[in-house]
Amino acid sequence: MSGGFDLRDEPWIPVRLLTGESVRLGLRQVFKQAHEIEDLELSVPPAAAGLMRILAAITARVAVDGDDRLDDLDVAENFKDWDDLRRRVLRAGRFDAEAVDRYFDKDVPSGRFDLFDVERPFLQDPRLRTECVDPKGAPNPSGVNKLVLGRPTGINGAVLFGHFTDTAPVPVPAAEAAWHLIAQLYFGPAGQCTPRRITEDRTGSGDAAPLRKSVSYFPWGRDLFTSLILAVPSLQDEEVGENEDVCPWEGELLDPLKPLTPMTWPGRMLTGRFRHAVLLVPSSDGRQVTDTYITWSTHTQPLKVRDPYQILDRRKDGKFQPREAHSARALWRDLDALLLKDDRQDTQRPPALGALPRTLLPTLRVRAYGFDQDGQQKDSVWFASTTPRVLTWLEENDADMAHHIKRCHASAEEVGDRLDFAAKVAWKIATDSNVDPSPTAKVKLDARKPGPWASVALTQFWAKAETEFWQLTKPERRTGQPLEPFVQTALSALDEAIGPSSRADIRVARARHRARSMLLSLLSPKTG
């Protein structure tokens, strides 16, 4: 197609080579040069989280050893056989160039990787041209601002990353539009959307995308080739049926009014759970996106599947849900949940971090991509973070260290909770003349008036606690008790929040003393 944007070869994925050079590559070269690439450099972490799933699905198709592929269901049903195949692929050190070309040029129908193909644009639904229309049958697009995460839409949209308005929309370069297309499909909102007329009704409401408000964790190797091979999830018994495994760009468009196709491994479970339908409108030269249709893709109940890159936490009702992303929560606070086996009662680690090749563990880090959102429409902050080489501490490889990490994290959380409470008590004592400031008097807090000290103290504490945490992971300190260092860190944070003692009046001095005593009591021997 003249004026198309073929994602196989157009340079749209930012990467950093092992040489330190930053370049953009198309899908084909990403796979052919994966062993020469150190890292992805996508500036939109939600897009990176989705792209890693897309790349993992393609990796399963092109990672070959002879006639065997990583997505062979017969091999995958026996984990030992599948793991042996994975080891052979890793030993090759790079993807087979012929397998890569065969997949992109022969296995997938022509045009399916073109962002603007008329019949089957990549990850889009061309039917929206005629289904997203107003009551008179005229096109009813959503606007290009609706596509780009961080741009305001409508009258009350918040300005996060630039000044844009619906009355004067700024076109988006095609490469960046591909990032936001992926981010919308994986992290898009619930609720009102552009109406889609399929039956006589123009339904204008949809469900949240499958990764909304979540954080994803990937094993991260010394090069992208290793990271992609390890991102291919092993087969989980309860996940899939015997149907043909098809990614959206490989198969036919699904009927939005029919039941969902049964879940399969690995392609559909990684790329086939979308709840939105999108169609990009290109500029005349195919280098920009000038408008967008974004609506619902199905109202059928989502199929349950264990995402391989998420931590699960038990809710109060006993069921598990993905750990939610919080911008203020540093990655080290999730480390014990990543290292310990998932046979615990309240937390399950990502399956992708289980059964990794033991010889690689000393070289592996964890990459996290998160998006702090609510469950409906509000987007707050996205983030990306990478640990040091910590996967050698997986419980099955180093149980002592894994449990030491758990003790360190538990101690930090206990001290953080006590600091929060103590700072609020101190503020109440310092500002309310009706409160008895004596050391043992009970203090009733008002949740609506917590005061500023707790927030300031916690910000200081968690920043310093991370430094202390990594000090505690040094081999010579792995048998030590971690509580005292965190208490000392909390005392310092409390003093910084309250201010210099030399300028405090007697009531503030008593409040400080009461709060410090509450923190120091954590070091007293437990009784009973």
C-alpha positions as CSV (number, residue, x, y, z in Angstrom):
1,M,0.0,0.0,0.0
2,S,1.4,3.4,-1.0
3,G,1.9,5.6,2.0
4,G,1.7,2.7,4.5
5,F,3.8,2.3,7.6
6,D,5.1,-1.3,7.8
7,L,6.1,-2.1,11.3
8,R,8.3,-4.9,10.1
9,D,10.9,-2.5,8.7
10,E,10.0,1.1,9.6
11,P,12.2,2.3,12.5
12,W,9.7,2.7,15.3
13,I,11.1,0.8,18.3
14,P,13.8,2.8,20.2
15,V,16.6,0.6,21.5
16,R,20.1,1.0,23.0
17,L,22.8,-1.2,21.5
18,L,25.5,-2.9,23.5
19,T,27.8,-0.3,22.1
20,G,25.8,2.4,23.9
21,E,24.3,3.8,20.6
22,S,20.6,4.6,20.6
23,V,18.7,3.8,17.4
24,R,15.2,2.9,16.2
25,L,14.5,-0.4,14.5
26,G,11.6,-2.2,13.0
27,L,10.4,-5.5,14.2
28,R,12.5,-7.5,11.8
29,Q,15.7,-5.9,12.9
30,V,14.8,-6.0,16.6
31,F,14.8,-9.8,16.3
32,K,17.8,-10.1,14.0
33,Q,19.9,-7.8,16.2
34,A,18.4,-8.8,19.6
35,H,21.8,-10.2,20.7
36,E,23.4,-6.8,19.9
37,I,20.7,-4.8,21.8
38,E,21.1,-4.0,25.5
39,D,17.7,-2.5,26.2
40,L,14.5,-1.0,25.0
41,E,14.3,2.7,25.3
42,L,10.5,3.3,24.9
43,S,9.6,6.5,26.7
44,V,6.1,5.3,27.4
45,P,6.3,2.4,30.0
46,P,2.7,1.3,29.4
47,A,3.5,0.8,25.7
48,A,6.7,-1.0,26.7
49,A,4.7,-3.4,28.9
50,G,2.4,-4.2,26.0
51,L,5.2,-4.4,23.5
52,M,7.1,-6.9,25.6
53,R,4.0,-9.2,25.5
54,I,3.8,-8.8,21.7
55,L,7.5,-9.5,21.3
56,A,7.3,-12.5,23.6
57,A,4.5,-13.9,21.5
58,I,6.5,-13.4,18.3
59,T,9.6,-14.8,20.1
60,A,7.7,-18.1,20.7
61,R,7.1,-18.3,16.9
62,V,10.7,-17.5,15.8
63,A,12.8,-19.1,18.6
64,V,13.7,-22.4,16.9
65,D,16.2,-25.3,17.2
66,G,15.9,-27.4,14.1
67,D,12.3,-28.2,13.6
68,D,11.3,-27.4,17.2
69,R,9.8,-24.0,18.2
70,L,9.1,-22.6,21.7
71,D,5.4,-22.5,21.0
72,D,5.1,-26.2,20.2
73,L,2.3,-27.4,22.5
74,D,3.4,-31.0,22.3
75,V,6.8,-30.0,23.6
76,A,5.4,-27.5,26.2
77,E,3.2,-30.1,27.8
78,N,6.3,-31.6,29.3
79,F,8.2,-28.8,31.1
80,K,11.5,-30.7,31.1
81,D,11.4,-31.1,27.3
82,W,10.3,-27.4,26.8
83,D,13.0,-26.2,29.2
84,D,15.6,-28.2,27.3
85,L,14.5,-26.6,24.1
86,R,14.7,-23.2,25.7
87,R,18.3,-23.9,26.8
88,R,19.3,-25.0,23.3
89,V,17.8,-21.8,21.8
90,L,19.7,-19.7,24.5
91,R,23.0,-21.4,23.6
92,A,22.6,-20.3,20.0
93,G,22.9,-16.8,21.3
94,R,20.8,-15.2,18.6
95,F,17.6,-15.7,16.6
96,D,17.8,-17.6,13.4
97,A,17.6,-14.9,10.6
98,E,15.8,-17.3,8.2
99,A,13.1,-18.1,10.9
100,V,12.6,-14.4,11.5
101,D,12.1,-13.7,7.8
102,R,9.9,-16.7,7.3
103,Y,7.6,-15.5,10.0
104,F,7.3,-11.9,8.9
105,D,7.2,-12.6,5.2
106,K,5.4,-16.0,4.9
107,D,3.7,-17.1,8.1
108,V,1.7,-13.9,8.6
109,P,-0.6,-12.7,5.8
110,S,0.5,-9.7,3.8
111,G,-0.3,-6.3,5.2
112,R,-1.0,-7.5,8.8
113,F,2.0,-5.5,10.2
114,D,1.1,-2.3,8.3
115,L,-0.1,0.3,10.7
116,F,-2.4,1.8,7.9
117,D,-3.3,-1.2,5.8
118,V,-6.8,-0.7,4.4
119,E,-8.1,-4.3,5.1
120,R,-6.2,-5.3,8.2
121,P,-4.2,-2.6,9.9
122,F,-2.0,-3.9,12.7
123,L,-3.9,-4.4,16.0
124,Q,-6.9,-2.4,14.6
125,D,-10.4,-2.9,13.4
126,P,-11.2,-1.4,10.0
127,R,-14.9,-1.9,10.6
128,L,-14.9,1.2,12.8
129,R,-15.0,3.4,9.7
130,T,-18.6,2.4,9.2
131,E,-19.6,1.4,12.7
132,C,-18.5,4.5,14.6
133,V,-21.0,6.9,13.1
134,D,-23.4,9.5,14.4
135,P,-27.2,9.1,14.2
136,K,-27.1,10.5,10.6
137,G,-24.5,8.0,9.5
138,A,-21.6,10.4,9.3
139,P,-18.2,9.4,10.7
140,N,-17.8,10.0,14.4
141,P,-14.1,9.7,15.3
142,S,-12.8,9.9,18.9
143,G,-10.0,12.5,18.1
144,V,-6.3,12.0,18.1
145,N,-5.9,13.3,21.6
146,K,-7.9,10.3,22.8
147,L,-5.2,8.1,21.5
148,V,-2.2,9.7,23.2
149,L,-1.9,8.9,26.9
150,G,-1.3,12.1,28.8
151,R,-3.1,14.4,26.4
152,P,-6.3,16.0,27.8
153,T,-9.6,15.1,26.1
154,G,-12.9,16.9,26.4
155,I,-13.5,20.0,28.5
156,N,-12.1,18.9,31.8
157,G,-9.1,16.9,30.7
158,A,-5.9,17.4,32.7
159,V,-2.8,18.5,31.1
160,L,0.0,16.0,32.0
161,F,2.7,16.1,29.3
162,G,1.9,19.0,27.0
163,H,-0.7,21.6,26.0
164,F,-3.2,20.2,23.5
165,T,-6.9,20.8,22.9
166,D,-9.6,19.0,20.9
167,T,-10.2,22.1,18.9
168,A,-6.7,22.2,17.6
169,P,-5.4,18.6,17.7
170,V,-1.7,18.0,16.9
171,P,-1.0,15.0,14.7
172,V,1.1,12.2,16.1
173,P,4.2,10.7,14.3
174,A,3.3,7.2,13.1
175,A,6.0,5.6,15.2
176,E,4.7,7.2,18.4
177,A,1.1,6.4,17.4
178,A,2.1,2.7,17.4
179,W,3.3,3.1,21.0
180,H,0.1,4.6,22.1
181,L,-2.0,2.2,20.2
182,I,-0.4,-0.6,22.2
183,A,-0.7,1.3,25.4
184,Q,-4.5,1.9,24.8
185,L,-5.1,-1.8,24.1
186,Y,-3.4,-2.9,27.3
187,F,-4.2,0.0,29.7
188,G,-7.2,1.8,28.2
189,P,-10.1,3.1,30.4
190,A,-13.5,1.8,31.2
191,G,-16.7,3.6,30.9
192,Q,-18.0,6.0,28.2
193,C,-16.4,5.7,24.8
194,T,-17.2,6.5,21.2
195,P,-20.4,4.7,20.4
196,R,-20.3,1.7,18.0
197,R,-23.3,0.9,15.9
198,I,-23.5,-2.9,15.1
199,T,-27.1,-3.6,15.9
200,E,-29.8,-1.0,16.1
201,D,-28.3,0.2,19.4
202,R,-25.3,2.6,19.5
203,T,-23.5,1.2,22.5
204,G,-21.0,3.7,23.9
205,S,-19.6,2.1,27.0
206,G,-16.7,-0.4,27.4
207,D,-14.6,-2.3,29.9
208,A,-11.1,-1.6,31.2
209,A,-8.1,-3.0,29.3
210,P,-6.6,-6.2,30.7
211,L,-3.5,-4.5,32.3
212,R,-5.2,-1.4,33.6
213,K,-3.7,0.0,36.9
214,S,-1.2,-2.9,37.1
215,V,2.5,-3.4,37.1
216,S,4.4,-6.0,35.1
217,Y,7.7,-7.7,36.0
218,F,10.0,-9.3,33.5
219,P,13.3,-11.2,33.9
220,W,15.9,-9.0,32.3
221,G,19.1,-10.4,30.8
222,R,22.4,-8.9,29.6
223,D,20.9,-8.5,26.1
224,L,17.5,-8.3,24.5
225,F,17.8,-11.8,23.0
226,T,18.1,-13.3,26.5
227,S,15.3,-11.1,27.9
228,L,12.9,-12.1,25.1
229,I,13.6,-15.8,25.4
230,L,13.0,-15.7,29.1
231,A,9.8,-13.6,28.6
232,V,8.2,-16.6,26.8
233,P,6.0,-18.1,29.5
234,S,5.9,-21.8,30.1
235,L,2.6,-23.6,29.7
236,Q,0.5,-23.5,32.8
237,D,-1.9,-26.5,33.1
238,E,-5.0,-24.5,33.8
239,E,-4.6,-21.9,31.1
240,V,-5.4,-23.2,27.7
241,G,-7.3,-25.6,25.6
242,E,-6.4,-27.4,22.4
243,N,-7.6,-24.7,19.9
244,E,-5.2,-23.2,17.4
245,D,-3.1,-20.4,19.0
246,V,-3.6,-17.2,17.0
247,C,-2.4,-13.6,17.7
248,P,-4.7,-10.8,16.4
249,W,-2.5,-10.1,13.4
250,E,-2.3,-13.8,12.4
251,G,-6.0,-14.6,12.4
252,E,-9.3,-13.2,11.3
253,L,-11.2,-10.4,12.9
254,L,-13.4,-11.6,15.8
255,D,-17.1,-10.9,15.9
256,P,-17.7,-8.5,18.7
257,L,-21.2,-9.9,19.4
258,K,-20.1,-13.6,19.7
259,P,-18.5,-15.4,22.7
260,L,-14.8,-15.0,23.0
261,T,-12.5,-17.6,21.4
262,P,-11.2,-20.0,24.1
263,M,-7.8,-19.0,25.6
264,T,-4.7,-20.6,24.1
265,W,-0.9,-20.5,24.8
266,P,1.2,-18.4,24.3
267,G,0.0,-16.0,21.6
268,R,-3.7,-15.4,22.6
269,M,-3.0,-15.2,26.3
270,L,-0.4,-12.5,25.7
271,T,-2.1,-10.6,22.9
272,G,-5.7,-11.7,22.7
273,R,-7.4,-10.2,25.8
274,F,-8.1,-6.7,24.5
275,R,-11.4,-5.0,25.5
276,H,-11.0,-2.0,23.1
277,A,-11.1,-1.6,19.3
278,V,-9.0,1.1,17.7
279,L,-8.6,2.5,14.2
280,L,-6.0,5.1,13.3
281,V,-6.6,7.7,10.6
282,P,-3.3,8.5,8.7
283,S,-2.2,11.6,7.1
284,S,-2.0,11.6,3.3
285,D,1.7,10.6,3.3
286,G,1.2,7.9,5.9
287,R,3.8,9.4,8.3
288,Q,1.4,10.8,10.9
289,V,-1.9,10.0,12.6
290,T,-4.4,12.8,12.4
291,D,-7.5,11.2,14.0
292,T,-8.5,8.0,15.8
293,Y,-11.5,5.8,16.5
294,I,-11.5,4.2,20.0
295,T,-14.4,2.1,21.2
296,W,-15.3,-1.2,22.7
297,S,-14.4,-4.5,21.1
298,T,-16.5,-6.9,23.2
299,H,-18.9,-6.9,26.1
300,T,-18.5,-10.6,26.8
301,Q,-17.2,-11.6,30.2
302,P,-13.3,-11.8,30.0
303,L,-11.8,-15.2,29.9
304,K,-9.7,-15.9,33.1
305,V,-6.0,-16.5,32.5
306,R,-3.0,-16.1,34.7
307,D,-0.9,-13.3,33.4
308,P,2.7,-14.5,33.5
309,Y,4.3,-11.1,34.5
310,Q,2.1,-10.0,37.4
311,I,2.2,-10.5,41.2
312,L,-1.1,-11.6,42.6
313,D,-2.3,-10.5,46.1
314,R,-5.1,-12.1,48.0
315,R,-8.1,-9.8,48.6
316,K,-10.3,-9.8,51.7
317,D,-12.8,-12.0,50.0
318,G,-10.1,-14.7,49.5
319,K,-9.7,-14.2,45.7
320,F,-6.5,-13.0,44.1
321,Q,-6.0,-9.9,42.0
322,P,-2.9,-8.4,40.3
323,R,-0.8,-6.1,42.4
324,E,-1.8,-2.5,41.6
325,A,0.8,0.0,40.5
326,H,1.6,2.9,42.9
327,S,4.0,5.6,41.8
328,A,5.3,6.2,45.3
329,R,6.1,2.5,45.9
330,A,9.7,1.6,45.0
331,L,10.5,-1.7,43.2
332,W,12.5,-3.0,46.1
333,R,9.4,-3.2,48.2
334,D,8.1,-5.9,45.8
335,L,11.3,-7.9,45.8
336,D,10.3,-10.6,48.4
337,A,7.1,-11.3,46.4
338,L,9.3,-11.8,43.3
339,L,11.8,-14.1,45.0
340,L,9.7,-16.3,47.2
341,K,7.8,-19.3,45.8
342,D,4.2,-18.7,45.1
343,D,3.0,-21.4,47.5
344,R,2.3,-18.7,50.2
345,Q,-1.2,-17.9,51.3
346,D,-1.4,-14.2,50.4
347,T,0.9,-13.6,47.5
348,Q,1.8,-15.4,44.2
349,R,4.9,-14.4,42.2
350,P,4.8,-13.9,38.5
351,P,5.1,-17.3,36.7
352,A,7.7,-15.8,34.3
353,L,10.2,-15.6,37.3
354,G,9.8,-19.3,38.1
355,A,12.0,-22.1,36.6
356,L,14.5,-19.8,35.0
357,P,17.8,-21.4,33.9
358,R,19.9,-21.6,37.0
359,T,23.2,-20.8,35.1
360,L,21.7,-17.4,34.1
361,L,20.5,-16.4,37.6
362,P,23.6,-14.4,38.6
363,T,23.2,-12.2,35.5
364,L,19.5,-11.5,35.7
365,R,17.7,-8.4,36.9
366,V,14.0,-7.6,37.1
367,R,12.4,-4.9,34.9
368,A,9.1,-3.4,36.1
369,Y,6.7,-1.4,34.0
370,G,3.7,0.2,35.8
371,F,0.9,2.6,35.3
372,D,-0.7,4.2,38.4
373,Q,-4.4,4.6,37.3
374,D,-7.9,4.1,38.8
375,G,-10.2,1.4,37.4
376,Q,-12.1,3.8,35.2
377,Q,-10.8,6.9,33.5
378,K,-8.1,8.6,35.7
379,D,-4.5,8.2,34.7
380,S,-1.8,9.4,37.2
381,V,1.8,8.4,36.7
382,W,3.6,5.7,34.7
383,F,7.0,4.4,35.6
384,A,9.8,1.9,34.7
385,S,12.3,0.5,37.1
386,T,15.1,-2.1,37.1
387,T,16.6,-4.0,40.0
388,P,20.2,-5.0,40.4
389,R,21.1,-8.6,39.6
390,V,18.8,-10.1,42.2
391,L,17.3,-13.3,40.7
392,T,20.2,-15.4,42.0
393,W,18.3,-14.9,45.3
394,L,15.2,-16.8,44.1
395,E,14.1,-19.1,47.0
396,E,14.8,-22.3,45.1
397,N,18.3,-21.1,44.4
398,D,19.2,-19.3,47.7
399,A,16.4,-19.8,50.3
400,D,18.3,-18.1,53.1
401,M,18.8,-14.9,51.2
402,A,15.2,-14.9,49.9
403,H,13.8,-15.1,53.4
404,H,16.3,-12.5,54.6
405,I,14.9,-10.2,51.9
406,K,11.4,-10.9,53.2
407,R,12.4,-10.0,56.8
408,C,14.0,-6.8,55.6
409,H,10.9,-5.8,53.7
410,A,8.6,-6.8,56.5
411,S,10.7,-4.7,58.9
412,A,10.6,-1.7,56.7
413,E,6.8,-1.9,56.3
414,E,6.3,-2.3,60.0
415,V,8.5,0.8,60.7
416,G,6.9,2.8,57.9
417,D,3.4,2.1,59.4
418,R,4.5,3.1,62.9
419,L,6.2,6.2,61.6
420,D,3.0,7.2,59.8
421,F,1.0,6.8,63.0
422,A,3.6,8.4,65.3
423,A,3.9,11.5,63.1
424,K,0.1,12.0,63.1
425,V,0.0,11.6,66.9
426,A,2.8,14.2,67.2
427,W,1.0,16.7,65.0
428,K,-2.2,16.2,67.1
429,I,-0.3,16.8,70.3
430,A,1.6,19.8,68.9
431,T,-1.5,21.6,67.5
432,D,-4.4,20.6,69.7
433,S,-4.3,22.2,73.1
434,N,-7.1,19.9,74.3
435,V,-4.8,16.8,73.9
436,D,-3.0,15.5,77.0
437,P,0.7,15.5,76.0
438,S,1.8,13.2,78.8
439,P,3.7,10.1,77.5
440,T,1.0,7.4,78.2
441,A,-2.1,9.4,77.4
442,K,-4.4,8.2,74.6
443,V,-4.6,10.4,71.5
444,K,-7.7,10.3,69.3
445,L,-6.8,11.1,65.7
446,D,-9.0,12.8,63.1
447,A,-8.6,11.1,59.8
448,R,-9.6,14.3,58.0
449,K,-6.8,16.3,59.7
450,P,-3.6,14.1,59.6
451,G,-1.3,17.1,59.4
452,P,1.7,17.5,57.2
453,W,4.3,15.7,59.2
454,A,3.3,12.1,58.3
455,S,3.5,12.7,54.6
456,V,6.9,14.5,54.8
457,A,8.3,11.9,57.1
458,L,7.2,9.0,55.0
459,T,8.6,10.5,51.8
460,Q,12.0,11.0,53.6
461,F,11.8,7.5,55.2
462,W,11.1,5.5,52.0
463,A,13.9,7.3,50.1
464,K,16.4,6.5,52.8
465,A,15.0,3.1,53.6
466,E,15.9,1.9,50.0
467,T,19.5,2.7,50.6
468,E,19.5,0.9,53.9
469,F,17.7,-2.1,52.3
470,W,20.4,-2.6,49.7
471,Q,23.1,-2.3,52.4
472,L,21.3,-5.1,54.3
473,T,21.5,-7.4,51.2
474,K,25.3,-7.5,51.4
475,P,26.4,-11.0,52.2
476,E,28.0,-10.0,55.5
477,R,24.7,-8.6,56.8
478,R,22.3,-11.3,55.6
479,T,22.1,-12.9,59.1
480,G,21.6,-9.6,60.9
481,Q,18.4,-8.2,62.4
482,P,17.0,-5.5,60.0
483,L,14.6,-3.7,62.3
484,E,17.0,-1.4,64.1
485,P,18.5,0.2,60.9
486,F,15.0,1.1,59.7
487,V,14.0,2.5,63.1
488,Q,17.0,4.8,63.0
489,T,16.1,5.8,59.5
490,A,12.6,6.6,60.7
491,L,13.8,8.7,63.6
492,S,15.9,10.7,61.2
493,A,12.9,11.2,58.9
494,L,10.7,12.2,61.8
495,D,13.1,14.9,62.9
496,E,13.4,16.3,59.4
497,A,9.6,16.5,59.1
498,I,9.1,18.2,62.5
499,G,12.1,20.6,62.1
500,P,15.0,21.6,64.2
501,S,14.5,20.9,67.9
502,S,16.3,24.1,68.9
503,R,13.4,26.2,67.5
504,A,10.5,24.1,68.9
505,D,8.3,25.2,71.7
506,I,7.6,22.9,74.7
507,R,4.5,21.3,73.1
508,V,6.3,20.4,69.9
509,A,9.2,19.0,72.0
510,R,6.8,16.8,73.9
511,A,5.1,15.7,70.6
512,R,8.6,14.8,69.2
513,H,9.5,12.9,72.3
514,R,6.2,10.9,72.2
515,A,6.6,10.0,68.5
516,R,10.3,9.0,69.0
517,S,9.2,6.8,71.9
518,M,6.6,5.1,69.7
519,L,9.3,4.2,67.1
520,L,11.9,3.1,69.7
521,S,9.3,0.8,71.3
522,L,9.6,-1.4,68.2
523,L,13.0,-2.4,69.4
524,S,11.7,-3.6,72.8
525,P,11.5,-7.3,73.3
526,K,8.1,-8.7,72.4
527,T,6.2,-10.2,75.3
528,G,3.2,-12.4,75.5
